[in-house]
Amino acid sequence: MNSVDSGVTKPYRDQHNNKTENAMNPTPYKDQDLAAKYKQTHSTASQTIPADVLQADLDSVAENGYVIIKNLLSKEEVHAIKTACNTLLDHTGRNDFEGLKTQRVYAVLSKTRVIDRLVDHPRILALLDKLLMPNYLLSQAQIINILPGETVQDLHADDEFYPLPRPRKALGAATVWAIDDFTEENGATSIVPKSHLWGDEQVPSRTHAIPSVMPAGSVVFYPATLWHGGGANQSNASRLAVTCQYCEPWLRTQENYFLSTPLDVVSEVSEDIRRMLGYSIHPPFIGMVNGMHPKRLLEDM
């Protein structure tokens, strides 16, 4: 975030006039983008999604707390994702919340490129562009495979670990992508409609929850204040999913991508993913490295 691009010094009178003008028309300090080379960037996804489609998605999220978007991925994409994910599944969870009969893979972006399309899907980024501040971050991305015999996961909200009282605006949003068909029998994610608007005094029971039944290649999107949880797998087959969670740019993410994602991987992913991994600035300078924009670390790669 180098604010000096030239060695030419302006005349004192010009500097004085600029200071006077700035004092008369101040820009709030927190809103200033001090980066000289890499300015604040935005996703272009909103421009690729028809306005009526995006508005319908937003209306569903605002009213119900979620939207299920069916068949966003082709059968070929689903097959490729499933094949790659299955090679990474090698152990089950460590506690009831992770699921003692559930396989999870963290730091997925450092292990495969196959879920990139899910992290930066235009339909999802278009929603995030409207719901979160610019330069929002990827908080975590997981592969989740619920095995037969798994019990229900506790209902929870994805941003409840941030110590701010509800009701309030969500501090993030999440997706759960169905890589296998999601059915009530195999553990489709349970959601509690309209619970994104609840206060701290309201705690749901399973009677409030409904399964997010959808075919493989579909996704459920919800703000991080929505109560939800993994379902019980009462079938004889596993249920594979990929979940991506996002948060406001001024929050700490769940996964520490600076440690888990090598720079050569950062240089491979899309500009949208790179920005969501934290190679961006939340003005005026949150996220800087040695006083500069973090993307300068990639210049010589």
N, C-alpha and C positions, 0 to 999 in steps of 0.2 A: 504494500500500500504506500508506494513512494509518491509523495505529493510534490516532488520537485523533478520535472522532466527536462529542465533546461538550466544551463549555467548563466543565462542572461538575466541580469538584475534590472528590474524596472526602475525608472526614475522615482525618487522619493515622493514627488508630488502625486504621481499616479497611484502609488501605494497608499498614500494618505487619503486620496479621494475614494479609493475602493473600500478602505476601512470605514470611512464615513458613510458611504452608501450601504454597506453591509450592516452597520449599526442601526441605520434607519429602517432597514428591511431585513430583520434577522431571520435566519432559517434555524428552526429548532436543532440543537446540537445532535440529538439522537437521530435526526432524519438526514443528516449530511452524509453523502457518499464521498469519502476522502480518497478513494483509490484513483490513481491517475491513469493506469493502463487497463486494468480489468475492472470495469464498472459493474455495478449490480446488474445481473442478468435475469431474464424471465423465461419461463417455458413458453414455447409457441403452440402448445397443445390446444389451447382454447380456440385458436384460429382454424384448427383442422376438424373440430367437432361442430356439426350444425347447431345453431343457436337453440332451436326448439328441442333438440335431443338433450343438450346440456341442461336446459332449463327444467325439463321433465325430471332428469336425475336429481337436480338440486331441490326441486319441489318435494320429491319423495323423501330425500334425506331430511329436509326441514320438518316435514309433517310426521314421518314415521320413524326417523332415526336411522334409516338404512335404505339402500336400493340394491336389488339383485339385477345384474345385467347378464343376460344369458348368451352363451355361444360367442364370446369375444375371441376365443382362440379356435383355430382350425383343428381338425382331427390330427393332422400331421404335426402341428405344434404341440398338442397335448402328448402325443406319442414320444416326441423328442424330449420333452420335459420329464415325462415319467421314466424314460430309459435312463437319463442322466441322474435324476434324483435317486433312483433305486441303487445306483452304484455307491452312493454316499451314506446310505442307511446302515448303521452297524451296531447301534446300542439303543436301549430304551431309557426312559426318563429316570430321574433321581429322586422324585417325590411325587405326591399325589397331584400337585398342580401341573407339573410337566407331563405326568401320566406314566405310571409304572409299566404300562403296556403301550406306550406311545414312543415312536422314534422321532427325534428332532435333530436337525442339522442347523448350526449357527454359522455366522461368517460365510454365508453361501457365495457371495460375490467374489470371494478370494479363491473359491474352489471350482466354479463353473460359470460360464457365460449364459447358461440355458435359461435362467430366470430374468435376465436383463429386461426382456420384453414385458415382463409382469411389473417390474419396478417402475418402468417409465412408459407404461402404456398410455397413449394419448387420451383415451377416455377417462382414465384415472387422474392424469395430471391436469386435465381440464377442470375436474372437480376441485382438486387441491388448489389450483390457481385462484379459485373463487373463495375457498373456505379458509385458507391460511395466508400468512404474510409471505411476500416474495423471499426467495432463498430458503424456503422450508427444507427440512432435513429428513433423510431416511433414518428412522430411529432403530428399526431392526428388520431383518428379512430372515424367515425361517422356512425350512421344509418340515412339515408335520405329517407323520404317517401313523394313524390310529389303528392299532392291531385289534383283531377279534378279542372280545372279553374285556376291553377297556371300559372303565366306569365314567360317569359324567364328571366333567371339570367344574370346579366352583365358578359360579357366575361372577363376573368382574367387569370393570371398565378399564380400558387400556391406559388412561392417563390418571388413574386414581392415586398413583404413587407421588404425583406432584402435590405438595401440601397447600392446596387452595380449595376453599369451600365451594360446594355446589348449592344451588344451580349456578352455572356459569357457561361461558362459551367453551367449546372443546379446545384443548390445547394441541390436538392432532387428529389424525384419522387413520383408518386401517382398511386393508383389503384381505379377504380370504378367497383364494383362487381354488376352485374345484378341479383337481387333476384326475380324480376318479369322480364318478357320479356321486353327488351328495344325497343320501336318503335318510329318512328318520331312523332306519334300522342300523345303518353303518356309522352313525356318529356325526351327522351333519351339524355344523355349528349352530347352537341355539342362540337366539336373539330375543331381547325383550323390547317389543315395539314401543316407541315413544319414551323410553326410559332415558334417552339423552337429555331430556328436559327436567329430570327429577332433581330434587335437593338431597342433601346428605341424610335427611331423616327417612327417605324412602329406600328400602332394600327389597329386592325382588326374591321371589321363590321360584322354583321350577314350574309352578303352575302358570306363571306369567310368560314363560318362554315358548317360542315356536321354532321348529327346525328350518334352517335355510336350505330347503330342498332345491336342487338345481343340477343340470347335466354337466358333465365334464367339459371344461373350457369356459365355464361361467365364473362370475365373481360376485361376492357380496361386499359392498362398500358401506362404511359407517363412520360417524365421528367418534372420537375416542372417549366420549362420555356415555356411550351406549353400553348397557349391561349385556353381556353375552358369555358364552362358554362352550367348550367342546362337548359334543354329545357322547353317549355311551355307544360303543360298537357291539351290537347284538347280532351282527351278521357273521358269516364264515370267511370274510375277506377283509383285507386292510382298506383304509380310506386315506388316500394321499391328497395333501393340500400344500399350497405355498401361501404364506401370509407376509404381507409387507405393511409396516407401520411407519407413519410419518409424524413429524412434530414441528412446532413453530421454530424459527431459526434462532431464537434466543434461549432455547432450552437445551439441557444435556440429553443426549440420545442414550437409548438403552444399550446398544452395542457401540463399542469404541472402535470405529472404523479406521481411525488413524493408526492404531496398532495392528488391526486384523487385516487390513487391505494394503498389500505392497504397492509401491508407486508404479510398477510396470502394469499392474492391473488397473490402477486409476487412469493411466494413460490410454488404456484400451476401451474403457466404457464410454457411453454417450456423454455429451455435455450435460444433459439433464441429470444423469446419475452422478457424474463428477461433482456437480453443484450440490446434490443431495447428500453426498458423502462428507461434505464440509469444505470443499474447495471453492469457497465463496465467502462473502463478507456480509454480515448483518450490520448495516450502517450504524454508527460511523466506522467501527473497526473491530467488531466482535468476530473472532476467527482468524485474526492476523497471525503471521509467522515472522518473527524478528522485525516487526514494524511494517511488513509488506503483505500483499495479497497472497494467499496460499498457492494460487496457480503458478506463481513464479518458481515454485519448486519443480514444476514439470517442464520448464522451458528448455532445459538441456537434455531432455530424454528423447 
